[in-house]
Amino acid sequence: MISSLQTRLLLAVGVLAIATVAAVGFAARRSTHQEFERFQSLERVRDASGVDATLERVARVLDGQCCNAGAMTQAVALAAPEQAVFVFDARGTLVAAGGAGVDMATHRATYADGVLAMNSMVVEPGSSSGVSLSIKGGPVRSITLADGSAGSVHVVPLLRIDVDQPAAQFLGSVDRRLLFATAAVAALALLLTWAITRRIVGPIAELRNATRDLAGGQLSRRVEARGSDEVADLARAFNSMAGELERQQALRRNLVHDVAHELRTPLTALRCRVEAIVDGLVPDSGTSLRQVNEEVAHLSQLVSDLDELARAEARELTMAIADVGVGEVCRSAVRMAGLEGDARLILELDESLRARGDAVRVRQILLNFLTNADRHTPAGSTIALTALVADGEAVVTVSNTGSALSAEECAHVFDRFYRADPSRQRATGGSGLGLAIAKHLAEAQGGRVWAGSDAAGVTFGVALPPA
C-alpha cells in the first residue's frame, strides 16, 4: 500500500534514480550525436582542403591541351577518388568531364555567373533518386582551350545520395545501445533501491511489532540488532529499555511480596499476643504488652522506611546541603550506633576533611553502615571507620572482619528488601530497606555508595563531593 514506508521510499528513491539515469542517457546520446557531426564536418573540411592543390595540377595539365583524350585522362588521374573534373567554355557550356571510378553519365553540371550547378542521380533496381548542388564562388581556375578560346576548370567532390546512410545506421546503433544500457541501469537502480529500503524498513517493522508486544505485556520481547548503523543502535536501545522494564516489573513484584512478608510477620505476632491477652492465657499482661509495643514500633519503623524510600526515589527529600566536618559526623554516627568505647571499633579519621552534603543524611548513611557492621562482627573482630580524601572525593568507609559477602550479594545489597540471609530472620537484619535508602541519600547529595568483600572482610563506603 502507498502509505507504507517501504513503498514511499521505493517510489521516491526509484523515481529519482530513474530520472537521473534517463538524464545521463539523454546527455550521452546528445553528446555522441554532436561529436559525430563534428567529426563529419572535420572530414568534409579535410576533403575540401585538398581540392585547391589538385585543381592547380589539373589546370596545368589541361591548359592549352583541352580537351584531347590524353590530357583529360592525365587530369582525371590527378583527381582523388569520387572527385570529378569539369571543363567549361566561356559561355558556361560543359566541354569535358571525367572522374576516376565515377560514372559521369549520372552527373550533369553547368557554370554561369560564377555558380556551378550540379545534378547527381543514383539508379538502383526498382528505384532512382537524385540530389542537386549549387556552388557559388567555389574553387575554379582559368585555362586556355586547345582552340585558343578561354575556359575554366573545376575539381568538385561528387555528391553521393547514400552518404548519410552509414552515419544514420551508426547513430541508430548508438541510440539502441544507449537505450538498452539506460534500461538496464534503471532496472539495477530499482533493484538496489528495493534492497536498501527493505534493509532499512525491515528492522523498523520488527521494532514496531516488538513495541506492540511490549505494550501488550510481553516484557521479554527482544529484537535482533544487526550492524552498527542508527537502526541497529535503535534496536539495541529498545532491547535495553525492554530489559530495564522487565527488571523494574520484577522489582515491583518483589516489592509487593517483600512488603507483604515484612508486614505479615509482626501482624501475626501482634494478633497472637493480643488474642492471648484477651483470652486470659497470659499471666503477665505487662510483659506481653511490652512485646506488643515492640511489634508496633517495628511496624512504625517499616512504614517510615517505606515512606522515606519512596520520597528518596522520587527525589522529594529535603536536603540542607552545606560544608560539613566529616570527622564530627562520623563520631556522631558512632554514638548513635552505640559503638562508642567498643573494643572492636578502630577510627582513622582525617580531622581536616570536609565534604559538601547534608550532615543529618550523611550521619544516617554511616549509621546504617555501622549498625550492619555491629550486627555481623563477632567479638574479637574489628570494625574500622575510615575517612580520607581519594581522587578528589571525601570517602568514608566502614569495614568489618568476621563476615563475608559473595560477588552476587555485593551487587544486590543495595536493592530494596534484599537480605543476604534467605530466611530473613529479624535477628540477622532489619527491614531490608536501610541500604536502599542510604544509596538514594548519597545520590541525592551528588555522591555514591558501594560494597565490597574480600578475605579480610566486608567494606561499605560512601563518597561525597569535597567542600
C-alpha positions as CSV (number, residue, x, y, z in Angstrom):
1,M,0.0,0.0,0.0
2,I,1.1,3.5,-0.8
3,S,1.1,4.5,2.9
4,S,3.8,2.1,3.9
5,L,7.3,3.5,4.5
6,Q,9.0,1.0,2.2
7,T,6.7,1.9,-0.7
8,R,7.2,5.6,-0.2
9,L,11.0,5.2,0.0
10,L,11.0,2.9,-3.1
11,L,8.9,5.4,-5.1
12,A,10.9,8.4,-4.0
13,V,14.4,6.9,-4.5
14,G,13.3,4.9,-7.5
15,V,11.9,7.9,-9.4
16,L,15.0,9.9,-8.6
17,A,17.3,7.1,-9.7
18,I,15.3,6.5,-13.0
19,A,15.2,10.3,-13.7
20,T,19.0,10.5,-13.1
21,V,19.8,7.5,-15.3
22,A,17.4,8.9,-18.1
23,A,19.1,12.3,-17.9
24,V,22.5,10.7,-18.2
25,G,21.4,8.6,-21.1
26,F,19.9,11.6,-22.9
27,A,23.0,13.7,-22.3
28,A,25.2,10.8,-23.6
29,R,23.1,10.5,-26.8
30,R,23.2,14.2,-27.5
31,S,26.9,14.4,-26.9
32,T,27.5,11.4,-29.2
33,H,25.5,13.0,-32.0
34,Q,27.2,16.3,-31.6
35,E,30.7,14.7,-31.6
36,F,29.8,12.6,-34.6
37,E,28.5,15.6,-36.5
38,R,31.7,17.5,-35.6
39,F,33.8,14.6,-36.9
40,Q,31.9,14.6,-40.2
41,S,32.4,18.3,-40.5
42,L,36.1,17.9,-40.0
43,E,36.2,15.2,-42.6
44,R,34.4,17.5,-45.1
45,V,36.8,20.3,-44.4
46,R,39.7,17.9,-44.8
47,D,38.4,16.7,-48.1
48,A,37.8,20.2,-49.3
49,S,41.3,21.3,-48.3
50,G,42.9,19.1,-50.8
51,V,40.8,20.4,-53.8
52,D,42.9,23.6,-54.3
53,A,46.2,21.7,-54.7
54,T,44.6,19.2,-57.1
55,L,43.0,21.9,-59.1
56,E,46.3,23.6,-59.7
57,R,47.9,20.4,-61.0
58,V,44.8,19.7,-63.2
59,A,44.8,23.2,-64.6
60,R,48.5,22.9,-65.6
61,V,47.8,19.7,-67.4
62,L,44.8,20.9,-69.3
63,D,46.0,24.5,-70.1
64,G,46.2,24.6,-73.9
65,Q,45.6,20.9,-74.3
66,C,41.9,20.6,-73.6
67,C,40.3,18.8,-74.5
68,N,42.1,15.9,-76.2
69,A,41.7,12.5,-74.7
70,G,45.2,12.1,-73.4
71,A,45.2,15.4,-71.5
72,M,41.8,14.7,-70.0
73,T,42.9,11.2,-68.9
74,Q,46.1,12.6,-67.3
75,A,44.0,15.3,-65.5
76,V,41.4,12.8,-64.2
77,A,44.2,10.7,-62.8
78,L,45.4,13.6,-60.7
79,A,41.9,13.8,-59.0
80,A,41.1,11.9,-55.9
81,P,38.5,9.1,-55.9
82,E,35.0,10.4,-56.0
83,Q,36.2,13.8,-57.4
84,A,35.2,14.9,-60.8
85,V,36.9,17.3,-63.3
86,F,34.6,19.7,-65.2
87,V,35.8,22.0,-68.0
88,F,33.5,24.8,-69.3
89,D,34.0,27.3,-72.2
90,A,33.5,31.0,-71.8
91,R,29.7,30.6,-72.3
92,G,29.4,28.1,-69.4
93,T,28.9,25.1,-71.6
94,L,30.4,21.9,-70.4
95,V,33.2,20.9,-72.7
96,A,34.6,17.9,-70.9
97,A,34.1,16.0,-67.7
98,G,35.7,13.0,-66.0
99,G,36.4,11.2,-62.8
100,A,38.4,8.2,-61.6
101,G,36.0,5.4,-60.9
102,V,33.0,7.6,-61.5
103,D,30.1,7.1,-63.9
104,M,29.9,10.5,-65.3
105,A,26.6,9.6,-67.1
106,T,24.9,10.1,-63.7
107,H,26.3,13.6,-63.2
108,R,25.3,16.8,-65.1
109,A,26.8,20.3,-64.5
110,T,26.5,23.9,-65.8
111,Y,28.5,27.0,-64.9
112,A,27.1,30.5,-65.2
113,D,27.7,33.8,-63.4
114,G,30.2,32.2,-61.0
115,V,27.7,29.5,-59.9
116,L,28.4,25.8,-60.5
117,A,25.1,23.8,-60.6
118,M,25.4,20.0,-60.5
119,N,22.8,17.3,-60.5
120,S,23.7,13.7,-59.4
121,M,21.5,10.7,-60.0
122,V,21.7,7.3,-58.4
123,V,19.8,4.5,-60.1
124,E,19.1,1.3,-58.2
125,P,17.0,-1.7,-59.2
126,G,13.4,-0.6,-59.0
127,S,14.1,2.9,-57.8
128,S,16.1,6.1,-58.6
129,S,17.0,9.2,-56.5
130,G,18.9,12.3,-57.1
131,V,20.3,15.5,-55.4
132,S,21.2,18.9,-56.7
133,L,24.0,21.2,-55.5
134,S,24.9,24.8,-56.4
135,I,28.4,26.1,-55.5
136,K,28.9,29.8,-55.7
137,G,32.5,31.2,-55.6
138,G,33.9,27.7,-55.4
139,P,37.5,26.8,-56.5
140,V,38.0,27.5,-60.2
141,R,41.0,28.0,-62.5
142,S,41.0,29.8,-65.9
143,I,42.7,27.9,-68.7
144,T,43.1,28.2,-72.5
145,L,41.3,25.6,-74.5
146,A,43.0,23.9,-77.4
147,D,41.3,26.2,-79.9
148,G,42.7,29.2,-78.2
149,S,39.5,30.3,-76.5
150,A,39.1,31.0,-72.8
151,G,37.7,28.3,-70.5
152,S,37.6,27.3,-66.8
153,V,38.3,24.1,-65.0
154,H,36.7,22.8,-61.7
155,V,37.5,19.9,-59.4
156,V,34.4,19.0,-57.4
157,P,33.8,16.2,-54.7
158,L,30.9,14.3,-56.2
159,L,27.7,14.0,-54.2
160,R,26.6,10.6,-53.0
161,I,23.0,10.0,-52.4
162,D,23.7,7.5,-49.7
163,V,26.4,9.5,-47.9
164,D,24.2,9.8,-44.7
165,Q,23.0,6.2,-44.6
166,P,26.1,4.8,-42.8
167,A,26.0,7.7,-40.4
168,A,22.3,7.2,-39.7
169,Q,22.9,3.5,-39.2
170,F,25.8,4.2,-36.8
171,L,23.8,6.8,-34.8
172,G,20.8,4.4,-34.7
173,S,23.0,1.6,-33.3
174,V,24.4,4.0,-30.7
175,D,20.9,5.1,-29.7
176,R,19.7,1.5,-29.4
177,R,22.7,0.6,-27.2
178,L,22.2,3.7,-25.1
179,L,18.6,2.8,-24.6
180,F,19.4,-0.7,-23.6
181,A,22.1,0.5,-21.2
182,T,19.8,3.1,-19.7
183,A,17.0,0.5,-19.2
184,A,19.5,-2.0,-17.6
185,V,20.9,0.6,-15.3
186,A,17.4,1.8,-14.3
187,A,16.4,-1.7,-13.5
188,L,19.5,-2.2,-11.5
189,A,18.9,1.1,-9.7
190,L,15.3,-0.1,-8.8
191,L,16.6,-3.4,-7.6
192,L,19.2,-1.8,-5.4
193,T,16.7,0.7,-4.1
194,W,14.3,-2.1,-3.2
195,A,17.1,-4.0,-1.4
196,I,18.2,-0.9,0.5
197,T,14.7,0.1,1.5
198,R,13.9,-3.5,2.6
199,R,17.1,-3.5,4.7
200,I,16.0,-0.2,6.3
201,V,12.3,-0.8,6.7
202,G,12.7,-4.5,7.8
203,P,14.2,-3.8,11.2
204,I,11.9,-0.8,11.7
205,A,8.9,-3.1,11.1
206,E,10.3,-5.6,13.5
207,L,10.7,-2.8,16.1
208,R,7.1,-1.7,15.5
209,N,5.8,-5.3,16.2
210,A,8.1,-5.6,19.2
211,T,6.8,-2.3,20.6
212,R,3.2,-3.6,20.2
213,D,4.2,-6.8,22.0
214,L,5.9,-4.8,24.8
215,A,2.8,-2.6,25.2
216,G,0.8,-5.8,25.4
217,G,2.8,-7.0,28.4
218,Q,5.4,-9.2,26.7
219,L,8.3,-7.7,28.6
220,S,10.7,-10.5,27.5
221,R,10.3,-9.4,23.8
222,R,13.6,-8.5,22.1
223,V,14.7,-7.6,18.6
224,E,17.8,-8.6,16.7
225,A,20.4,-5.8,16.4
226,R,22.4,-6.2,13.2
227,G,25.2,-3.9,12.1
228,S,26.4,-0.6,13.5
229,D,24.1,1.9,11.9
230,E,21.4,4.1,13.5
231,V,18.7,1.4,13.1
232,A,20.9,-1.1,14.9
233,D,21.6,1.4,17.7
234,L,17.8,1.9,17.9
235,A,17.3,-1.9,18.2
236,R,19.9,-2.1,21.0
237,A,18.3,0.9,22.8
238,F,14.9,-0.9,22.5
239,N,16.4,-4.1,24.0
240,S,18.0,-2.1,26.8
241,M,14.7,-0.4,27.5
242,A,12.8,-3.7,27.4
243,G,15.3,-5.3,29.8
244,E,15.0,-2.4,32.2
245,L,11.2,-2.5,32.1
246,E,11.4,-6.3,32.8
247,R,13.8,-5.7,35.7
248,Q,11.5,-2.9,37.1
249,Q,8.5,-5.2,36.7
250,A,10.3,-7.9,38.7
251,L,11.3,-5.4,41.3
252,R,7.7,-4.3,41.7
253,R,6.6,-7.9,42.1
254,N,9.3,-8.5,44.6
255,L,8.4,-5.3,46.4
256,V,4.8,-6.3,46.9
257,H,5.9,-9.7,48.0
258,D,8.5,-8.4,50.4
259,V,6.2,-5.7,51.9
260,A,3.6,-8.4,52.4
261,H,6.1,-10.6,54.1
262,E,7.5,-7.9,56.3
263,L,4.0,-6.8,57.4
264,R,2.7,-10.3,57.9
265,T,5.3,-11.3,60.5
266,P,4.7,-8.5,63.0
267,L,1.0,-8.5,62.4
268,T,0.8,-12.2,63.1
269,A,2.8,-11.8,66.3
270,L,0.6,-8.9,67.4
271,R,-2.6,-10.9,66.7
272,C,-1.3,-13.9,68.7
273,R,-0.3,-11.8,71.7
274,V,-3.5,-9.8,71.7
275,E,-5.6,-12.9,71.5
276,A,-3.6,-14.5,74.3
277,I,-4.2,-11.4,76.5
278,V,-7.9,-11.3,75.6
279,D,-8.4,-15.0,76.3
280,G,-6.6,-14.6,79.7
281,L,-3.9,-17.1,78.7
282,V,-1.0,-14.7,79.7
283,P,-0.3,-14.5,83.4
284,D,1.9,-11.4,83.0
285,S,0.0,-9.0,80.7
286,G,2.6,-6.3,81.2
287,T,5.3,-8.3,79.5
288,S,3.0,-9.2,76.7
289,L,2.0,-5.6,76.2
290,R,5.7,-4.6,76.0
291,Q,6.2,-7.2,73.3
292,V,3.1,-5.9,71.5
293,N,4.6,-2.4,71.7
294,E,7.9,-3.7,70.2
295,E,6.0,-5.2,67.2
296,V,4.1,-1.9,66.8
297,A,7.4,0.0,66.9
298,H,8.8,-2.3,64.2
299,L,5.7,-1.8,62.0
300,S,6.0,2.0,62.5
301,Q,9.7,1.9,61.5
302,L,8.9,-0.2,58.5
303,V,6.2,2.2,57.3
304,S,8.6,5.1,58.0
305,D,11.3,3.4,56.0
306,L,9.0,2.7,53.1
307,D,7.8,6.3,53.1
308,E,11.4,7.6,53.2
309,L,12.5,5.3,50.4
310,A,9.6,6.4,48.2
311,R,10.4,10.0,48.7
312,A,14.1,9.3,48.1
313,E,13.5,7.5,44.8
314,A,11.2,10.4,43.8
315,R,13.9,12.9,44.7
316,E,11.5,14.6,47.1
317,L,13.6,14.6,50.2
318,T,14.6,17.9,51.7
319,M,18.3,18.4,51.8
320,A,20.2,21.0,53.8
321,I,23.4,21.0,51.7
322,A,26.4,22.7,53.3
323,D,30.0,22.2,54.1
324,V,30.2,19.6,56.9
325,G,33.1,18.3,59.0
326,V,33.3,14.6,58.1
327,G,35.1,13.6,61.4
328,E,32.4,15.2,63.5
329,V,29.6,13.4,61.6
330,C,31.5,10.1,61.9
331,R,31.7,10.4,65.7
332,S,28.0,11.3,65.9
333,A,27.1,8.2,64.0
334,V,29.3,6.1,66.3
335,R,27.5,7.4,69.3
336,M,24.1,6.8,67.8
337,A,25.1,3.2,66.9
338,G,26.1,2.5,70.4
339,L,29.7,1.7,69.4
340,E,31.4,4.5,71.4
341,G,34.0,2.8,73.6
342,D,33.5,-0.5,71.8
343,A,36.7,-2.6,71.8
344,R,36.1,-3.7,68.2
345,L,36.0,-0.1,66.8
346,I,39.0,1.4,65.1
347,L,38.8,5.1,64.0
348,E,41.0,6.5,61.3
349,L,39.7,10.0,60.6
350,D,41.2,13.0,58.8
351,E,40.0,15.8,61.2
352,S,40.5,18.4,58.4
353,L,38.3,16.6,55.9
354,R,35.2,18.4,54.9
355,A,32.5,17.4,52.4
356,R,29.6,19.0,50.7
357,G,26.3,17.4,51.9
358,D,23.5,17.3,54.5
359,A,25.1,16.4,57.9
360,V,21.9,14.6,59.1
361,R,21.6,12.5,55.9
362,V,25.4,11.7,55.9
363,R,25.1,10.5,59.5
364,Q,22.0,8.4,58.6
365,I,24.1,6.6,55.9
366,L,27.0,6.0,58.2
367,L,24.6,4.9,61.0
368,N,23.2,2.2,58.7
369,F,26.7,1.0,57.7
370,L,27.8,0.9,61.4
371,T,24.6,-0.9,62.5
372,N,25.1,-3.6,59.9
373,A,28.8,-4.0,60.8
374,D,27.9,-4.2,64.5
375,R,25.3,-6.9,63.8
376,H,27.7,-9.1,61.7
377,T,31.0,-8.6,63.6
378,P,31.7,-11.2,66.4
379,A,33.7,-10.5,69.5
380,G,37.4,-10.4,68.8
381,S,36.9,-9.0,65.3
382,T,37.3,-5.3,64.3
383,I,35.1,-2.6,62.9
384,A,37.2,0.1,61.1
385,L,35.7,3.5,60.4
386,T,38.0,5.5,57.9
387,A,37.6,9.0,56.5
388,L,40.0,10.4,53.9
389,V,40.4,12.1,50.5
390,A,40.6,9.9,47.4
391,D,40.5,11.0,43.8
392,G,39.2,14.4,44.8
393,E,36.3,13.0,46.8
394,A,35.6,12.8,50.5
395,V,35.5,9.0,51.1
396,V,34.2,7.3,54.3
397,T,34.4,3.5,54.6
398,V,33.1,1.1,57.3
399,S,35.0,-2.3,57.2
400,N,34.4,-5.2,59.5
401,T,36.1,-8.6,59.8
402,G,34.5,-11.9,60.7
403,S,31.9,-12.0,57.8
404,A,31.9,-12.1,54.1
405,L,29.6,-11.4,51.1
406,S,29.7,-13.1,47.7
407,A,30.0,-11.1,44.5
408,E,26.3,-11.5,43.8
409,E,25.4,-10.3,47.2
410,C,27.6,-7.2,46.8
411,A,25.8,-6.5,43.5
412,H,22.3,-6.6,45.1
413,V,22.9,-5.5,48.7
414,F,21.5,-2.0,47.9
415,D,18.3,-3.4,46.4
416,R,15.1,-2.9,48.3
417,F,14.3,-5.6,50.8
418,Y,17.4,-7.5,49.9
419,R,19.0,-9.6,52.7
420,A,22.0,-11.9,52.5
421,D,20.1,-14.2,54.9
422,P,17.5,-16.1,52.8
423,S,15.5,-16.9,55.9
424,R,15.0,-13.1,56.5
425,Q,15.2,-13.5,60.3
426,R,14.9,-10.3,62.2
427,A,17.9,-11.2,64.3
428,T,20.2,-11.1,61.2
429,G,18.8,-8.0,59.6
430,G,16.3,-5.2,59.7
431,S,13.6,-4.5,57.1
432,G,16.0,-4.7,54.2
433,L,15.4,-1.0,53.3
434,G,18.3,0.7,55.1
435,L,20.9,0.2,52.5
436,A,18.5,1.1,49.6
437,I,17.7,4.3,51.5
438,A,21.4,5.0,52.0
439,K,22.1,4.6,48.3
440,H,19.4,7.2,47.3
441,L,20.5,9.6,50.0
442,A,24.1,9.5,48.7
443,E,23.0,10.0,45.1
444,A,20.7,12.9,46.2
445,Q,23.8,14.7,47.6
446,G,25.9,14.1,44.4
447,G,27.7,11.1,45.9
448,R,27.7,7.3,45.6
449,V,27.9,4.2,47.7
450,W,29.5,0.8,47.1
451,A,30.0,-2.6,48.8
452,G,32.9,-5.0,48.6
453,S,34.2,-8.1,50.2
454,D,37.5,-10.0,50.3
455,A,39.3,-12.4,52.5
456,A,39.8,-9.7,55.2
457,G,36.0,-9.0,55.5
458,V,33.3,-6.7,54.2
459,T,33.6,-3.0,53.3
460,F,30.8,-0.4,52.8
461,G,31.8,3.0,51.5
462,V,30.3,6.4,50.6
463,A,32.0,9.1,48.5
464,L,30.8,12.7,48.7
465,P,31.8,15.9,46.8
466,P,34.5,17.8,48.6
467,A,33.7,21.1,50.3
